[in-house]
Amino acid sequence: MHTDTHTGTDTHRERDEDMEKTTGTDVKEAVRTFIREELEWSGPEEHLQDGASLIDFGVIDSLSLMELGLWIGDRFGFTVEDTDMTAANFDTLDAIEAFVRRGSRT
C-alpha cells in the first residue's frame, strides 16, 4: 500500500486497488484466523461457516466485538465507528465481508 506523503495515510484509490485484490474468501479467512488466534476461540468449525451467527453461537460477545472491530479497521485500512458495531455488520462472516467491502470504499 502506498502512503500519502502529506498526511501519512493511504489514499482512497490505493486502498480500493488493494481491496480489489482481496477476495471475500480472503476477508473471511482473515477473520476466522483472528477469531481463533486472537480471541482464542476453539469451538466447533461449523460455528465459523460463512452464514453462521457468530453472536448466537457465542463466538463473539460485546467485548470481542469491539476487539474485532478495531482489528478490522487496522487490517483493512478504514475507521470502524461505534455506530458500525451492529449485529447487521458483524453477526456472520458474510456480513463482515460485506461490511469490509463497504468500509474500504469510504
N, C-alpha and C positions, 0 to 999 in steps of 0.2 A: 504494500500500500504506500502511496505517496503522501507526503505531508506538505500542507500549505506553509511556505516559509514565513509568511507574515503572521499567521495565527498559531502555527504548530499543530493544526488539526488536519485530518484527512478531508479532501474535497469531496463534494457530493458525487461528482462524475466518477471519481476513482473508487468510492465506496460502491456505487452502482455496478461498476465493472467487476469488482471483486465479488459482489453478491451474485452477479450473473454466473460466475464460475462456481458458486456454491449451490449445490442441488438441495432439494428438500430432504433427500436422504442424508446428506452431509449434516444439515442442521439437526435433524432428528438424532443421528448417531452422536453428534457432539453433546446434545442434551442428555441422551442416555448415559454417556460416559460421565458427564458431570454429576448426574443423579447417583450413579454407582460409586464413583470415586470421591467426590467432594461432599456429597450428602450422606455417603456411606450407607446407601440403601442396598439390601441384599435379598429382597423379596422375590416372588415368582416373576419370571421373564414375561409372562402374559400380561402382567400389570404395566409393562413398558411397551405394549403394542401401540401402533400409531393412533388408534381411536379409543384406547382405554382411558378411563377417567383417573388421572393421577390423584385427584382430590378424593374421590370416592374410595379408591383402593388404599388411601393413606400413604401414598408415595411422597406427596408434598403436603405440608401444613403451612400455616401462616408464616412461620419463621423461615422455613426452607423456600417458600415462595419469594420472600424478599431476597434471599441469597441467590436464587435462580435469576430473578430479575436483574440484580446487579451484575451477575456474571454474563447474562445475555447482552446487556448494554456494552460491557467491556469487550466481549468476544466478537460481537457483530458491529460494533462501532456506532452506536446511537444511544441516546438517553432514554431510559425507561422511566416514565413519570409515575408518580403514585397512582394517578387515575388509570394507568395502564394495567395495574396489578389486579386483574379481574379473572374470574373463572372462565369467561369467554375467551380470554387470551392465553390462559395457562392450564386449562383443565386436561387437555390431551396434547400429545406430540404433534398431531395435525394442527391444532390451534396455535401452538407455539411456533411452528414453522411458518404459518400464515402471518402471525404477528411479527416475526423477524423480517419477513419479506416486506411487510408494510413499513415497519420502523426503519429499515435500512434505506428506504427511499426518501426519508424526510430530511 
